[in-house]
Amino acid sequence: MERAWIISIGTELALGQTIDTNGGWLARQLAALGIRAERHVTVPDHTGAIRDVFVEAAAKGDVVLASGGLGPTEDDLTRHALADAAGVELELHEASLERLRAFFVARGRRMPETNRVQAMIPCGGRAIQNGCGTAPGLHIVLRGTPCYVTPGVPFEMRAMFSRDVAPALAAAGRGQVLLSRRLGTYGLGESNVNEQIADLMGKGQNPGVGTSVSFGVVSIRLNAWAEGRAEAEASLDDAEAEIRRRLGDIVFGRDDETLPGVVGRLLAQRGETVSTAESCTGGLIGALLTDVPGSSQYFLGGAVTYSNEAKTRLLGVSQDVLEARGAVSESVAQAMAEGVSRRLGSDYALSVTGVAGPAGGTSTKPVGLVYIGLSSSTGTVVEPWLFGEDSPREVIRHRAAYTALNMLRRRLGGSASEGSVGK
Amino acid sequence: MERAWIISIGTELALGQTIDTNGGWLARQLAALGIRAERHVTVPDHTGAIRDVFVEAAAKGDVVLASGGLGPTEDDLTRHALADAAGVELELHEASLERLRAFFVARGRRMPETNRVQAMIPCGGRAIQNGCGTAPGLHIVLRGTPCYVTPGVPFEMRAMFSRDVAPALAAAGRGQVLLSRRLGTYGLGESNVNEQIADLMGKGQNPGVGTSVSFGVVSIRLNAWAEGRAEAEASLDDAEAEIRRRLGDIVFGRDDETLPGVVGRLLAQRGETVSTAESCTGGLIGALLTDVPGSSQYFLGGAVTYSNEAKTRLLGVSQDVLEARGAVSESVAQAMAEGVSRRLGSDYALSVTGVAGPAGGTSTKPVGLVYIGLSSSTGTVVEPWLFGEDSPREVIRHRAAYTALNMLRRRLGGSASEGSVGK
């Protein structure tokens, strides 16, 4: 089993009104199992179009992964189309109907009659249990080719693929394995990162190395092809070590590790706490920190002081300083960090005050100017940053939040590599 | 010319390492020209795979739009594959070669010999000029079907499509125009929304009506096909009015309007202010509110009180209540909202305290239990919500934040339709 066809079903996808992320996610999972995505097809919610692509995919691919069109509405046509393609009828799957009813009962609701269709599966097929939503998935062998169909909701699809589909494919896969690794960096622009690893990024190298950037986080992607997982892992380890040697502590983590997650891990390891005082980021740093499960261990809380009055009332920033220096100033960033630290008794406090735009900039305080403070037992440091006058508000806010988190990360011991923590 | 096939070419796309945005963009442009994207196919940089999909697309579609694989490197194979599909040779296009050389001269560089291949086009084809990069595009009629191929770099592709391809398609197009509209709703599940508009969602209706859901926001998408824009707009207006009549004030906005944006607009119209007291959402409501430009007009700030001590120190929640009722309780939600409102003097205050999980749930206070408070001059209302024990932390947090914003929206006068505001 080497060649997979991936099918994404939905009129909103075909019309370009929703960007499909399921196809890419599935392709990456398949690659790690030694199965290459040979073709990815998107079709609208139309029975004939869906049926045709299933027939073609089953004829040309070794396995078919499809998502979308399993909802309870009249434009959810995937199960009908799949039955058509297989030349069979749909039949009621009692166990799935029971699970559906239980899903609604658990939420204190009556199951709408329209949801009943979600318990119908093509004769000869199998239901794939859905732990997070109403629609079960479908597994059927079409002209000798296994087809797995899940709902289009990404977290439902991912959970079902990982629990039910991946183990079956892992047993069947036999191609060259592709393993990927991502290194997250913060603190240098993408061109500067590229300059330092240019010789590793040439065409045809194995592992292949490429970069991408989002909100100032430059990600380095490594792709290693090998006969087996161990060999691929070893070649990724070598490449990672070389890149870390060159880039030092701008590398904050690997794969799904996020900057807030790494900061949290470092704080938890040290048994220390942080609090926040946010103006232009409006709560974003707190939201990022608390997106990490278990963050109550190290995040105490903070103040969102968007107005000057809030800075005074919640954090004790003096009105004199606000008037003399302005809300966007080094002095106010310092007073905010120290104010929240004093009130909550945290080991560290981060503060942010700046001009996120698009309006509100002046010649001396342009859009993109942000003061970021870090307070601790050894005092308070405030850094001025200029995130680009032309950048959208969203970019300036995220860069301010990440830069604050990165200041704390470097203070806590920097890089996420096992070797460098605590050195 | 009514049915288009869209082809995206690139191994990084097929492997899911880069998310394709070209396909969606092209589908939207085509729809506005009266051409439907019938199928969207992604294939890796492999001559046979690319050739096969061109042959299939030319046989089944009325027009083919492709992007990617026109670079100067060895894995850029689209022009060879297209010549294969047409059964012709590649030939040097002198004018394109001149343009290529001039491109490099203008940048003070000599053209690398490898770039010469970019001036090769299939016999019988035409070069499409590229104003922004090196690779010209290709236009060829394959078995009677016009095929347009551009580089994969989005801004090059978009410029070439708009300047060269769109005018040709507009002249040839004879299909109907598609205009789309989205209505955002909050407060009912997708199945319940569907039940109320099921008769509008039938297959083949015009406008077509479909729904999708993200973090509890159920979006209703209307697609109207018509001979002209005015007619399409009128039919969208009629459908929107009917849906609003049925769903009432769960409809919060249209097209790009967001729940935080609508709340902001209503507050600004009334000259009123809001503050926030967030526990399990950790600053997310503040971050959502301040994502809207101009939010300083109505958002004063708030407290992120993740720990019990923060609830006491920043908001004055009594330790007795915290001990007697627990942090996740109606009493604490009420004290949080009233505490922040008193401190900041806002007209409204929202509070959230709950169990976001995955750990921390108990039999009486399970994961997903969230108390949401809304305080105003007329008193404080607290609602208990249960967002689903199996839902990921991210979903519970977003649903809690949106539910809080929606409570405030309904309080402020509800729906975003011109007609219903203030009624």
Chai-1 contact restraints between the chains, C-beta under 6 A:
chainA,res_idxA,chainB,res_idxB,connection_type,confidence,min_distance_angstrom,max_distance_angstrom,comment,restraint_id
A,A14,B,A37,contact,1.0,0.0,6.0,A-B,restraint_1
A,L15,B,A27,contact,1.0,0.0,6.0,A-B,restraint_2
A,L15,B,A31,contact,1.0,0.0,6.0,A-B,restraint_3
A,G16,B,G24,contact,1.0,0.0,6.0,A-B,restraint_4
A,G16,B,A27,contact,1.0,0.0,6.0,A-B,restraint_5
A,G16,B,R28,contact,1.0,0.0,6.0,A-B,restraint_6
A,I19,B,G24,contact,1.0,0.0,6.0,A-B,restraint_7
A,G24,B,G16,contact,1.0,0.0,6.0,A-B,restraint_8
A,G24,B,I19,contact,1.0,0.0,6.0,A-B,restraint_9
A,A27,B,L15,contact,1.0,0.0,6.0,A-B,restraint_10
A,A27,B,G16,contact,1.0,0.0,6.0,A-B,restraint_11
A,R28,B,G16,contact,1.0,0.0,6.0,A-B,restraint_12
A,A31,B,L15,contact,1.0,0.0,6.0,A-B,restraint_13
A,A37,B,A14,contact,1.0,0.0,6.0,A-B,restraint_14
A,R39,B,V43,contact,1.0,0.0,6.0,A-B,restraint_15
A,H40,B,T42,contact,1.0,0.0,6.0,A-B,restraint_16
A,V41,B,V41,contact,1.0,0.0,6.0,A-B,restraint_17
A,T42,B,H40,contact,1.0,0.0,6.0,A-B,restraint_18
A,V43,B,R39,contact,1.0,0.0,6.0,A-B,restraint_19
A,P72,B,S191,contact,1.0,0.0,6.0,A-B,restraint_20
A,T73,B,N194,contact,1.0,0.0,6.0,A-B,restraint_21
A,T73,B,M201,contact,1.0,0.0,6.0,A-B,restraint_22
A,E74,B,M201,contact,1.0,0.0,6.0,A-B,restraint_23
A,E74,B,G202,contact,1.0,0.0,6.0,A-B,restraint_24
A,D75,B,G210,contact,1.0,0.0,6.0,A-B,restraint_25
A,P112,B,S191,contact,1.0,0.0,6.0,A-B,restraint_26
A,P112,B,E195,contact,1.0,0.0,6.0,A-B,restraint_27
A,N115,B,S191,contact,1.0,0.0,6.0,A-B,restraint_28
A,C132,B,D390,contact,1.0,0.0,6.0,A-B,restraint_29
A,G282,B,G286,contact,1.0,0.0,6.0,A-B,restraint_30
A,G282,B,A287,contact,1.0,0.0,6.0,A-B,restraint_31
A,G282,B,T290,contact,1.0,0.0,6.0,A-B,restraint_32
A,G283,B,G283,contact,1.0,0.0,6.0,A-B,restraint_33
A,G283,B,G286,contact,1.0,0.0,6.0,A-B,restraint_34
A,G283,B,A287,contact,1.0,0.0,6.0,A-B,restraint_35
A,L284,B,A287,contact,1.0,0.0,6.0,A-B,restraint_36
A,G286,B,G282,contact,1.0,0.0,6.0,A-B,restraint_37
A,G286,B,G283,contact,1.0,0.0,6.0,A-B,restraint_38
A,G286,B,V304,contact,1.0,0.0,6.0,A-B,restraint_39
A,A287,B,G282,contact,1.0,0.0,6.0,A-B,restraint_40
A,A287,B,G283,contact,1.0,0.0,6.0,A-B,restraint_41
A,A287,B,L284,contact,1.0,0.0,6.0,A-B,restraint_42
A,A287,B,A287,contact,1.0,0.0,6.0,A-B,restraint_43
A,T290,B,G282,contact,1.0,0.0,6.0,A-B,restraint_44
A,P293,B,P358,contact,1.0,0.0,6.0,A-B,restraint_45
A,P293,B,R393,contact,1.0,0.0,6.0,A-B,restraint_46
A,S296,B,Y306,contact,1.0,0.0,6.0,A-B,restraint_47
A,F299,B,Y306,contact,1.0,0.0,6.0,A-B,restraint_48
A,L300,B,S307,contact,1.0,0.0,6.0,A-B,restraint_49
A,L300,B,A310,contact,1.0,0.0,6.0,A-B,restraint_50
A,G301,B,V304,contact,1.0,0.0,6.0,A-B,restraint_51
A,G301,B,T305,contact,1.0,0.0,6.0,A-B,restraint_52
A,G301,B,Y306,contact,1.0,0.0,6.0,A-B,restraint_53
A,G301,B,S307,contact,1.0,0.0,6.0,A-B,restraint_54
A,G301,B,A310,contact,1.0,0.0,6.0,A-B,restraint_55
A,G302,B,V304,contact,1.0,0.0,6.0,A-B,restraint_56
A,A303,B,A303,contact,1.0,0.0,6.0,A-B,restraint_57
A,V304,B,G286,contact,1.0,0.0,6.0,A-B,restraint_58
A,V304,B,G301,contact,1.0,0.0,6.0,A-B,restraint_59
A,V304,B,G302,contact,1.0,0.0,6.0,A-B,restraint_60
A,T305,B,G301,contact,1.0,0.0,6.0,A-B,restraint_61
A,Y306,B,S296,contact,1.0,0.0,6.0,A-B,restraint_62
A,Y306,B,F299,contact,1.0,0.0,6.0,A-B,restraint_63
A,Y306,B,G301,contact,1.0,0.0,6.0,A-B,restraint_64
A,S307,B,L300,contact,1.0,0.0,6.0,A-B,restraint_65
A,S307,B,G301,contact,1.0,0.0,6.0,A-B,restraint_66
A,A310,B,L300,contact,1.0,0.0,6.0,A-B,restraint_67
A,A310,B,G301,contact,1.0,0.0,6.0,A-B,restraint_68
A,A310,B,L344,contact,1.0,0.0,6.0,A-B,restraint_69
A,R313,B,R343,contact,1.0,0.0,6.0,A-B,restraint_70
A,R343,B,R313,contact,1.0,0.0,6.0,A-B,restraint_71
A,L344,B,A310,contact,1.0,0.0,6.0,A-B,restraint_72
A,P358,B,P293,contact,1.0,0.0,6.0,A-B,restraint_73
A,R393,B,P293,contact,1.0,0.0,6.0,A-B,restraint_74
